Amino acid sequence: MTSALFVGLSTLDLAYAVDRYPAEDSKTQALDQFLGAGGPAANAAVAYATVSGQPATLITALGRHQLTDLVRNDLSSHHVTVVDTTPDRIDTPPVSSIVVALEAGSRTVVGLDAARIQAVYTAELARHVDQAAVVLIDGHHPEVAVGIARRATELGVPVVLDAGRWKPIHEQLLPLTDIAICSAAFAPPGFGGDAPALLNYLRAAGPKQVAVTRGPDPILFAVAGRRGAIEITPVPHAADTLGAGDILHGAFCAYYSAGRDFVDALTRASAVSTLSCRTFGTRNWASELTELHNCPSRDSGRGSDS
């Protein structure tokens, strides 16, 4: 049985760490660099495998350009099996160029997403849902995302939606979603409310368990009969936030599929996400995970009835 199935974007990430953002029309020597697989679903799959110790499966679109070998090899080395929906595609995969400004604790990403890739849902892909305990969808590759979400709904497999920024496909995905974890930047058309109002919007759209992440501010959540907030441990100076949200989603799937309830899984996942910000890149945090697991459990978030 596949412990977790991830569906969405894979990119080739090239990230550089610098003290501060370079001036325009200048040359800057980086402090460090990272080259490997990126994308919300791909990073989440790696995080799941790292936290759970179980392999993950990723349905994505790569093709057979020579650069895709770098993505596949990185994912394989982190116990992620790739199911490629576009095996004959010869175009360059999406490449993201990233500058991580450590002093500011921020990152800037320039790259292509999946907009130019036509990934098609097939019955063959459905068999991967049949074996899954949880499914995470990031909203990229819309036809595949909807097809997998519908199949998971038919089988009663929990669907987790990573909703970073609004995409038109979310109108179809939200009714098929059990758990939605979105960022405060998620702004549906015509919506002008704050984070608590966004929780209401999400629950009305379909998901019964929802959360809104807000960077260093507490994560707000709503689940039947309860609303609350999960405090975020402050990140030290010279932090790298690249992929922190993706890692949170993957860690959440690991804890949730292991039997933790929604709030407990989200609380533990937020601690993993914070841990990832202490090291550069989206992989080095794994070496410090034992330290986190040896710490006493954090509170499962303050909350109130609603």
Secondary structure, 3 states (H helix, E strand, C coil): CECCEEECCCEEEEEEEECCCCCCCCCCCCCEEEEEEECHHHHHHHHHHHHHCCCEEEEECCCCCCCHHHHHHHHHHCCEEEEECCCCCCCCCCEEEEEEECCCCEEEEEECCCCCCCCCCCHHHHHHHHCECCEEECCCCHHHHHHHHHHHHHHCCCEEEEECCCCCCHHHHHHHCCEEEEECCCCCCCCCCCHHHHHHHHHHHCCCEEEEEECCEEEEEEECCEEEEECCCCCCCCCCCCCHHHHHHHHHHHHHHCCCCHHHHHHHHHHHHHHHCCCCCCCHHHHHHHHHHCCCCCCCCEEECC
